[in-house]
Amino acid sequence: MRGDASQSTAPNATAVSGSVSVDRSSKTDERYVAIGTSISMGWESNGVYDASQRLSWPALLGFATDHGISLPLIQSPGCTSPIVAPLGGGLRLSGESISGSTVCASNDAGVTLPTQNVALAAALAADAVQTTPEAATSYPWFSRVLPPGTTELTAALSQHPTIVSVELGGNEVLNATSGLVAPGVTVVPLPYFTTPYDALLDALEPTGAKAVLVGLPADARNLPALRRGDEIWADRAEFASLHVDVSNDCNGNQNYINVSIKSLNLAFTAAFMSSHGLPNPVFSCADIPGTQDLVLTPADIATINGYARADDGSHQAAGRSARVRILLTRRTVRCAGTQGRAVQRRQSDDVAQSVRVFHLARRCASERAWTRRARSDCSVGDRRQIPERAHIRPVQRARCRWPTRLATTCFRRRGCRKR
């Protein structure tokens, strides 16, 4: 379920002349590292190269660094090579057909891996924790971002960051925009996301780094790739100019269409059929249940939204909000406890194309955050090492056990850690 590596969310590859100018005069010297997917990597127009990487949102924001962050820049024509305008030309930057690319150029001269952006197109949360370049044989760009034998997580930790952005979860549900919303087929079941995601945050906790958590859109209808059927009907004249006939079933239709794929496919089909004197293809907005027809009904949208909401709910159920708080309201609050720090949520309409909201959170390190005492929750063998007043936080109601079932020990005021 690696949807972001095969879908394009931008119309063309953007050439950059010169460097991006960002005023950092008032910033402090933080060490920022980005973990994530194509959205953080700088994937654009179904490919990636140095020009698009320089426009990735981590590169533009920098998060309190007093200089630009280092990037795993890939030489032109990229890896995979992006599609270029005009789309009617059907070509990529490399000169390859729009149908696919096998090119994977080397890194720019002077790039030393890992850099401060270790995000990878197609990455699931599980990949961020456990997949190395050697294991990602279908995704050659992994080796352009990560040193041999490392994962996104280990590459990030090796740089001793003071602030980390974590943008994961989109690929777990992205394939549902194919029109088929099916757990285990086009949607990764929630436990297969939350377990590695929790493990990643648990690994970041001892570093003391501040966490920036990038969440999924609250409403899938806001995804740039989707348009309502009645919007397609309103644009029927433009489709007609491309030799595509819009069906009457789009008139007043409230289904959502994945235009990033369906419109392009129809446009190229129409060009071929027109050149051969064949009838125009028809753009239908009707849903065909149980198929990947690129049409989502309002019920499908509600199901996808439910998966996005379940992510936050699972963290709260496990007590995760006591450590890294993910807020759902636009305001500044304070965590419970004697040492609670301000937690602020920022919202941006277009920080990245398919991410509408990201959450900036600081750890709440207080005794009240740890809700159980170690002496009552740890094994007998560990009790002798734990002071009477030490506290731990329960994880999914288990006794000092992680979702990954790794052996753990308890230690003073910090809960459980891997042995």
C-alpha positions in Angstrom: 0.0 0.0 0.0 2.5 2.5 -1.2 0.1 4.9 -2.9 2.2 8.1 -2.7 4.9 6.7 -4.9 2.5 6.1 -7.8 0.2 9.1 -7.7 1.0 12.6 -8.7 -0.3 15.5 -6.7 1.3 18.3 -8.7 0.8 19.2 -12.4 4.5 19.5 -13.4 8.0 19.3 -12.2 9.1 22.8 -11.0 12.5 24.1 -12.0 14.2 26.3 -9.3 16.7 29.0 -10.1 18.8 30.2 -7.2 18.1 29.3 -3.6 15.0 29.8 -1.4 15.4 32.8 0.9 14.2 32.3 4.4 14.6 34.9 7.2 16.1 32.9 10.1 17.6 35.9 12.0 15.3 35.4 15.0 15.7 31.6 15.2 17.7 29.6 17.6 20.1 26.8 16.7 17.9 23.8 16.9 18.9 20.5 15.3 15.8 19.6 13.3 15.2 16.2 11.5 12.2 15.3 9.4 10.7 11.7 9.4 7.9 11.1 6.9 6.6 10.1 3.5 6.6 11.7 0.0 5.0 14.8 1.4 8.0 15.6 3.5 10.5 14.2 1.0 9.6 16.6 -1.7 8.0 14.1 -4.1 6.4 16.0 -7.0 4.6 15.0 -10.2 5.3 11.3 -9.6 9.0 11.7 -9.0 11.7 13.5 -7.1 14.9 15.4 -7.8 16.9 18.2 -6.2 14.7 21.1 -7.4 11.5 19.5 -5.9 13.4 18.5 -2.7 14.4 22.1 -2.1 10.6 23.0 -2.1 9.7 20.3 0.5 7.9 21.8 3.5 10.6 20.7 6.0 13.2 22.6 3.9 11.1 25.7 3.8 10.1 25.8 7.4 13.3 24.6 9.1 11.7 24.7 12.6 13.8 27.1 14.6 17.1 26.3 12.9 19.4 29.3 12.2 20.5 27.9 8.9 19.0 25.7 6.1 18.7 22.0 6.8 20.7 19.5 4.9 18.9 17.5 2.2 19.6 14.2 0.3 19.5 16.0 -3.0 19.2 13.8 -6.1 20.6 14.9 -9.4 18.4 15.6 -12.4 16.5 13.8 -13.9 15.6 12.3 -10.5 14.6 9.0 -8.9 11.9 8.3 -10.2 12.0 11.0 -12.9 9.0 13.4 -12.5 6.3 14.2 -15.2 6.8 17.5 -16.9 4.5 19.9 -18.6 2.7 19.9 -21.0 0.9 16.8 -19.8 -0.2 16.2 -23.4 3.4 15.5 -24.3 3.3 12.4 -22.1 6.9 12.7 -21.0 9.0 12.8 -17.9 12.0 15.0 -17.1 14.2 12.1 -18.2 12.5 11.8 -21.6 10.8 8.6 -20.5 7.1 7.9 -21.1 4.6 9.2 -18.6 3.6 5.6 -18.0 6.6 4.9 -15.8 10.3 5.6 -15.0 13.2 3.3 -14.2 15.7 6.1 -13.9 17.4 6.7 -10.5 20.1 9.3 -10.6 22.9 9.6 -8.0 22.9 12.2 -5.1 24.3 15.6 -5.9 28.0 16.1 -5.3 28.8 16.8 -1.7 25.8 15.1 -0.2 26.6 13.0 2.9 23.9 10.6 4.2 22.0 10.8 6.4 20.8 14.4 6.0 18.3 16.2 8.2 15.4 15.1 5.9 15.1 11.3 6.0 11.5 11.2 4.7 10.8 8.6 2.0 8.0 8.3 -0.6 5.9 5.2 -0.2 6.9 4.7 3.5 4.4 3.2 5.9 4.9 3.7 9.7 6.4 0.2 9.8 8.9 1.1 7.2 10.1 4.1 9.2 10.9 1.8 12.0 12.3 -1.3 10.3 12.9 -1.0 6.5 16.5 -0.4 5.3 17.6 0.5 1.8 18.7 -3.1 1.2 15.2 -4.4 2.0 13.4 -1.8 -0.2 14.3 -3.3 -3.5 11.2 -1.8 -5.2 12.0 1.7 -4.1 15.5 2.7 -5.2 15.2 6.2 -3.7 15.6 4.6 -0.2 19.3 4.3 -1.0 19.5 7.9 -2.0 18.2 9.0 1.4 19.4 6.4 4.0 22.9 5.0 4.6 23.2 1.2 4.3 21.6 -0.7 7.2 19.7 2.3 8.6 16.0 3.1 8.8 14.3 6.5 9.0 14.2 6.2 12.7 17.9 5.1 13.2 19.1 7.7 10.7 17.2 10.4 12.6 18.4 9.3 16.0 22.0 9.2 14.8 21.9 13.0 14.3 20.9 13.7 17.9 17.9 16.0 17.0 16.4 18.5 19.3 13.2 18.8 17.3 11.7 16.1 15.0 8.7 16.2 12.7 6.9 12.9 12.2 4.6 12.8 9.1 3.3 9.3 8.8 -0.1 7.6 8.2 -1.1 8.9 4.8 0.1 5.8 2.9 -1.9 3.6 5.2 -5.1 5.0 3.8 -4.1 6.6 0.5 -5.0 3.6 -1.7 -8.6 4.0 -0.5 -8.8 6.9 -3.0 -8.8 4.1 -5.7 -12.6 3.9 -4.9 -12.3 0.7 -2.9 -12.2 1.2 0.9 -11.3 -2.3 2.2 -9.1 -2.9 5.3 -6.3 -5.2 4.5 -6.6 -4.5 0.8 -6.5 -0.7 0.2 -6.3 0.3 3.9 -3.7 -0.8 6.4 -5.6 -2.1 9.5 -5.2 0.4 12.4 -3.0 -1.8 14.7 -0.4 -2.2 11.9 -0.1 1.6 12.0 -0.3 2.4 15.7 2.1 -0.3 16.9 5.1 1.0 14.8 4.1 4.6 15.3 4.0 4.2 19.0 7.4 2.4 18.9 8.8 5.3 16.9 7.6 7.9 19.4 8.8 5.7 22.3 12.3 5.7 20.7 12.3 9.4 20.4 11.2 10.1 23.9 14.5 9.5 25.7 16.3 12.0 23.4 14.3 14.9 24.9 13.6 16.1 21.4 10.4 18.2 20.8 7.9 16.4 18.6 6.0 17.9 15.6 3.3 15.4 14.7 1.8 15.8 11.2 -1.7 14.3 11.1 -4.1 13.3 8.4 -6.8 15.6 7.0 -9.8 15.8 9.3 -12.1 15.4 6.2 -11.0 13.4 3.1 -13.2 15.7 1.0 -10.4 18.2 1.3 -7.8 16.0 -0.4 -6.6 17.9 -3.5 -7.0 14.8 -5.7 -10.8 14.6 -5.1 -13.5 16.5 -6.8 -17.3 16.1 -6.6 -19.3 14.8 -9.5 -21.2 18.0 -9.9 -17.8 19.8 -10.2 -17.0 17.5 -13.1 -20.3 18.4 -14.7 -19.6 22.1 -14.4 -16.4 21.6 -16.3 -17.9 19.5 -19.0 -17.1 22.1 -21.7 -13.4 21.9 -20.8 -13.5 18.1 -21.0 -15.2 18.3 -24.3 -12.3 20.3 -25.7 -10.1 17.3 -24.7 -12.5 14.9 -26.5 -14.0 13.6 -23.3 -17.8 13.4 -22.9 -19.0 14.0 -19.3 -21.9 11.7 -18.5 -25.3 13.0 -17.4 -24.8 11.0 -14.2 -22.4 13.7 -13.0 -25.1 16.3 -12.9 -25.8 16.9 -9.2 -23.7 13.9 -8.3 -22.2 14.0 -4.7 -19.7 11.3 -5.2 -16.0 12.2 -5.0 -13.8 11.4 -8.0 -10.0 10.9 -7.9 -9.3 13.3 -10.7 -5.5 13.0 -10.3 -5.8 9.6 -12.0 -9.2 9.3 -13.7 -9.0 12.7 -15.5 -5.5 12.0 -16.8 -6.3 8.5 -17.9 -9.4 9.7 -19.8 -7.5 12.6 -21.4 -4.7 10.3 -22.8 -7.3 7.8 -23.9 -9.3 10.5 -25.6 -6.2 11.8 -27.4 -5.5 8.3 -28.8 -9.2 7.6 -29.8 -9.5 11.0 -31.4 -6.4 10.5 -33.5 -7.8 7.2 -34.7 -11.3 8.4 -35.5 -12.9 6.6 -32.6 -15.8 7.9 -30.3 -14.9 10.0 -27.3 -14.5 8.2 -24.0 -17.2 9.0 -21.3 -16.4 10.4 -17.9 -18.9 8.7 -15.5 -19.3 9.8 -11.9 -21.4 6.7 -10.9 -19.9 4.3 -8.3 -19.4 0.6 -9.1 -19.5 -1.0 -5.7 -16.5 -3.3 -4.8 -14.2 -2.0 -7.5 -11.3 0.4 -7.7 -13.2 2.7 -10.0 -11.7 5.9 -8.6 -15.1 7.0 -7.3 -15.8 7.5 -3.6 -19.4 7.7 -2.2 -20.3 9.9 0.8 -20.3 6.6 2.8 -16.8 5.8 1.6 -15.6 9.3 2.6 -17.1 8.8 6.1 -15.3 5.5 6.5 -11.9 7.1 5.5 -12.6 9.9 8.0 -13.3 7.3 10.7 -9.8 5.8 10.1 -8.2 9.2 10.5 -10.1 9.8 13.8 -9.2 6.3 15.1 -5.5 7.2 15.0 -5.8 9.9 17.6 -8.3 7.9 19.6 -5.9 5.0 19.8 -3.2 7.2 21.3 -5.5 8.6 23.9 -6.7 5.1 24.9 -3.1 4.0 25.5 -2.3 7.1 27.6 -0.1 8.5 24.8 -1.5 12.0 25.3 0.2 12.1 28.7 3.6 12.2 27.0 3.1 13.8 23.5 -0.2 15.6 23.3 -2.0 15.7 20.0 -4.5 18.5 20.1 -7.7 18.7 18.1 -8.7 22.3 18.8 -7.1 25.6 17.7 -5.8 26.9 20.9 -2.9 26.9 23.3 -3.3 24.7 26.5 -1.1 23.3 29.2 -0.6 19.7 30.0 -1.7 18.4 33.4 1.1 18.2 36.0 3.5 20.3 37.9 5.9 20.6 34.9 3.4 20.8 32.1 4.6 22.9 29.1 2.6 24.9 26.6 1.3 22.8 23.7 0.3 24.7 20.6 -1.4 23.4 17.5 -0.9 25.2 14.3 -3.1 24.8 11.3 -2.1 25.4 7.7 -4.2 25.2 4.6 -1.3 24.3 2.3 1.8 23.4 4.2 1.9 20.3 2.1 -0.6 19.4 -0.6 -2.5 16.6 1.1 -1.8 17.4 4.7 -4.1 20.1 6.0 -3.2 20.0 9.7 -0.1 19.5 11.6 0.3 19.5 15.4 3.2 21.1 17.2 3.5 19.4 20.6 5.9 19.5 23.6 6.4 16.7 26.1 4.5 16.8 29.4 7.1 15.6 31.8 5.4 15.4 35.2 4.6 12.9 37.9 0.9 13.2 37.2 1.5 12.0 33.6 2.7 8.6 34.9 -0.5 7.1 36.3 0.7 3.9 37.9 3.4 3.1 40.3 6.3 0.9 39.2 6.1 -1.4 42.3 2.5 -2.5 41.4 3.1 -2.9 37.6 6.6 -4.2 37.1 7.6 -7.9 37.4 8.8 -9.2 40.8 12.4 -9.3 39.4 12.3 -5.6 38.6 10.8 -4.4 41.9 14.0 -4.4 43.8 15.5 -1.8 41.4 12.5 0.6 41.6 12.1 3.2 44.4 8.8 3.3 46.2 7.8 6.6 44.7 8.7 5.7 41.1 5.8 5.9 38.6 5.1 4.4 35.2 2.5 4.9 32.6 0.4 1.9 31.5 0.7 1.0 27.8 -2.5 -0.5 26.4 -3.4 -1.8 29.9 -0.4 -4.1 29.9 2.0 -4.5 32.8 5.2 -3.0 31.6 4.8 -4.5 28.1 5.1 -2.7 24.8 2.8 -3.4 21.8 5.8 -5.0 20.1 6.1 -7.4 23.1 9.7 -6.7 23.5 11.2 -7.4 26.9 11.2 -4.3 29.1 12.4 -3.1 32.4 11.0 -0.2 34.5 13.2 2.6 35.6 12.8 5.7 37.8 10.1 8.2 36.7 10.3 7.3 33.0 8.1 4.3 32.7 9.3 1.3 30.6 12.1 1.0 28.2 13.3 -1.8 25.9 15.9 -4.2 27.2 
